[in-house]
Amino acid sequence: MNQLLKLKQKLPLKSQHDCYIESFLGGGGQGEVYRAKLGEKPVALKWYLPNTSTPEQHQALHSIIQKGAPTSRFLWPFALAESDSVQGFGYFMPLREARFKSLNDLMTRRIEPSFLALVTAGIGLADSFSQLHSQGLCYRDISFGNVFFDPNTGEVLICDNDNVSVDGQTDSLVRGTPRFMAPEVVRGETDPNTQSDLFSLAVLLFYLLMGHHPLEGKKESDIRCFDLPAMNKLYGTDPVFIYDPHNDSNRPQRGYHDNALIFWPIYPVFIREIFTKAFTEGIRDPQHGRVRETEWRKALAKLRDSRIYCGHCGAEVFYDQTALQNNGQLENCWNCGKTPTPPPRIKIGQHVVMLNHDTKLYPHHLNPSKLFDYSGVEGEVTRHPKNPAIWGMKNLSAEKWVVTLADGTISDVEHGRSVTLANGIKINFGKVEGEIRI
C-alpha cells in the first residue's frame, strides 16, 4: 500500500510550523495515522484518503476543534493540517502513550488486567461519554478500535474522535462498527445518536467485564454462514440477550461462549441486573429503556468498592450482599471453589467500601461534591509498623479526622496518622462520616 505521506521528510503546512513525518502508525478506511513532530512537539497526524477528504468532514473537524475535548481522556483533534504538496487534509492530536493497550489485547489475552483495573476503566468510559453527551455531542462509533486503557491502573483513552458530531446531525457517513451498533441503527431506522451511543457503551462494558458479546449465544453458534443477512438478524431484527430472564432461546453454549459462562456468575446481582436492563428494556425501548452513563458510573463505583480477595487462594472476588442475604454466605470463589470470608468494611454515606489490605479512599468517597473522582488518595488501609496483626486506616487527606470509639471516646487523627480498624468505630472525615464494621 502506498502511504499518503512520505516518511523522514518535512511536510510544509499552510498555516503552521512545518511538520516532520517520523513513522507510519496505521491506516483504516478513512485515512492514515503518522507519528510526527510539529515544531519540537511530538504529535500524531491523521491524513484523510482522497475519497474521505470531504468539505463536510473538514467542517466537522473545524467544529470539534473549536469546542475542545470534553475531558483529557479524549485524544482530541487540536489543529487542522493542510498542505499544498499533498491532496486533502488531516488533523493533529496528542500521541497515545505506549502503556495504553487496546481492548483487542484484552480479548486475545495479550494482557490480563485485574478486576480493579477493568472496573476502573469502565467508570472512566462511562464518565467520559457522559461528559461528551452533556455537550450535545454524539460519538457515533464506540467500539474496540477506539478505546485504550492502562491495564495496570485502568486509566482510559478514547481515540478517533474525528467522527464526533452534534447529536441529531444526519450528514455523516459513519454509522458505527458491526457488533457495536444499536439494533435500530442496524435496521436502518435511524442514524447514530446519543441513544445508540448508550447501547454501544453497554456492549463495550459487557465485553470489558465478561469478555464476550451480549447477543452472541445459541443463535450465533447455530449460524452456518455468518454473512450480512445473518448479522442483521442477530444484531438488528432479532436481538436476544444471552441472559434474558424471560427468553432462554439464546443462552451461551459451552465450548463456544465459555467467557460468558465463566464471568457472568462472578459478578454481584446488581451488576447482572443492570446489564439485563441494558439488553432487554434497552433493546425494546431505545428512547427510555437504555442505561444512562450516570447509572453505569454508580453501579461500577459500587462494584469497585465491593472487590475483595479470597482468603484461600488470593483471587479477586466480589462481596455480594444479595447472595449473603439469600444464602447466608458469599458465592464460592471462582478460582478455588471455597467460600471467601469478607474483610472489615466501612459505610460512608451511600458507599460501602470493603477494607482489603490495598484499599484506598478517594475524593469520591469523602466529598459528596466529587463523586467518581479518583484523582488523589485520601486514606489507605495500612499495617501497624510494630504489630502486623493490627490493621488501620491512615489519613492521607488535608482534613483532620475525628474518631469516635465504640465506648464514646473521641480523638483526632491528623494527616499521616492512623486509626485502628475495629467494629463500631466512627470516623468524621470532614464532609461525611463513616462507620467500620467487622
ABEGO torsion letter per residue (X at the ends): XBBABBBGBBBBBAABBBBBBABBAEBBAAEBBBBBBBEABBBBBBBBBAAABBAAAAAAAAAAAAAEBABAABBBBABBBBBAABBEBBBBBBBBBAABBBAAAAAAGABBBBAAAAAAAAAAAAAAAAAAAAAGBBAGBBBAAABBBBAAAGBBBBBGAAABBBBGBAABABAEBBGABBAAAAAGABBBBAAAAAAAAAAAAAAAAAGBBAABBAAAAABABBBAAAAAAAAAABBBBAABAABAAABBBBGAAAAAAAAAAABBAAAAAAAAAAAAAAAABAAAABBBAAAAAAAAAAAAAABBBBAAAGBBBBBBAAAAAAAGBBBBBAAAGBBBBBBBBBBBEABBBBBBAABBBBAAAABAAABGBAABBABBBBBBAABAABBBBBBABABBBBBBBAAGBBBBBBBGBBBBBBBGBBBBAGABBBBBBX
